[in-house]
Amino acid sequence: MAETDYTSTELLACVAARLLEDRKSVFVGTGLPMIAAMLAQRTTAPGLLIIFEAGGIGPQVPVLPISVGDSRTFHKAVSASSMHDVMSIAQAGYLDFGFLGAAQIDPYGNINTTVIGPHDAPIARLPGSGGANDVGSFCHRTIIIMRQDHRKFAAQLDFLTTPGYLTGPGARERAGLPADCGPHRVITQLGVYGFDDATRKMYLMVVHPGVTVEEVQANSGFPIPAAEPLTVSAPPTAEERRILREIDPEGLLITR
């Protein structure tokens, strides 16, 4: 990537924030998803309903919380609820967006956050599902934010933790999952990916400034077709960068 006056984290936060729509709901996890949701609420989506896994519903978060259980995730919230209620809201079909991270993702948007290597004798044991399976199963549009390389973009997962489109068209429905839910976008340090309506496979929609299609393919373990025309993501604006520093004054994720 070419040298810029913004960081990769700032770019990812802005790209993710721009995907969120006003007057919609979003299930938010710790870290970059928090920053993206807070940025969206302060810019293009003031009516965004933020929901945290620990039970904060509709807060106006003053600064970046350390975790989803931080007291700031309940600041000026419409409800200080519980994890049980939040997961029930997802199962009832009321969550428009959900954010997830991933250790591995395959062409259909299935996610592994459980193990690297064989399950019974893994090379590395990862945190597991947490609420990720619920988010991927029941949120209408799941946004995955992750680092990309040829091992993380894997043709075959070591373990399926969270369903994407499983094995292709109709597979989610056959598994008993809602037909109108599933992976929506994947955001990495290289670009933004969507999923083809006919094949349910991932394709490249947008590259970040300075990134080439060849670089994207070199960092994937499976072929990724590119949209035509292929667009380039807009860099963070000066105002977005100012707000990001206001959100994260201690520089926990947005470095100075």
HELIX and SHEET records of a PDB file:
HELIX    1   1 SER A    8  LEU A   19  1                                  12    
HELIX    2   2 LEU A   32  ARG A   42  1                                  11    
HELIX    3   3 SER A   71  PHE A   74  5                                   4    
HELIX    4   4 MET A   83  GLN A   91  1                                   9    
HELIX    5   5 ALA A  132  PHE A  138  1                                   7    
HELIX    6   6 ALA A  171  ARG A  174  1                                   4    
HELIX    7   7 VAL A  213  ALA A  218  1                                   6    
HELIX    8   8 ALA A  238  ILE A  247  1                                  10    
SHEET    1   A 8 LEU A  49  PHE A  52  0                                        
SHEET    2   A 8 SER A  25  VAL A  28  1                                        
SHEET    3   A 8 PHE A  97  LEU A 100  1                                        
SHEET    4   A 8 ARG A 141  ILE A 145  1                                        
SHEET    5   A 8 PRO A 183  ILE A 187  1                                        
SHEET    6   A 8 GLY A 191  PHE A 195 -1                                        
SHEET    7   A 8 MET A 202  VAL A 207 -1                                        
SHEET    8   A 8 ALA A 226  VAL A 232  1                                        
SHEET    1   B 2 GLY A  56  ILE A  57  0                                        
SHEET    2   B 2 SER A  79  ALA A  80 -1                                        
SHEET    1   C 2 GLN A 104  ILE A 105  0                                        
SHEET    2   C 2 ILE A 111  ASN A 112 -1                                        
SHEET    1   D 2 VAL A 115  ILE A 116  0                                        
SHEET    2   D 2 ALA A 124  ARG A 125 -1                                        
END                                                                             
